[in-house]
Amino acid sequence: MSTSRSRYRQTRPSRITDDQIADLIYKLQQLIPNDHHRKGSSAKVLEETCSYVRSLQREVEDLSQRLSELLQSMDTNSPQAAIIRTLLISP
């Protein structure tokens, strides 16, 4: 066996089993709210997961825009601005 081939085998990630895939699909189903998924094939679960993640991204963008507008309209020295800064800085 050539040196490059043996190196490839040593560094190649192990293959994921069907059981591991089924377990990951199950875990994804548990993360998605009930109104976003139905029982179905693995492909359907992945599609619904992607759809849900996209909806979360849109929600984050919307909230970021709203926060930006709120901050622009507010006095930066106000108590409300201090609360918002505290919330944004907190881990």
Secondary structure, 3 states (H helix, E strand, C coil): CCHHHHHHHHHCCCCCCHHHHHHHHHHHHHHCCHHHCCCCCHHHHHHHHHHHHHHHHHHHHHHHHHHHHHHHCCCCCCHHHHHHHHHHHCC
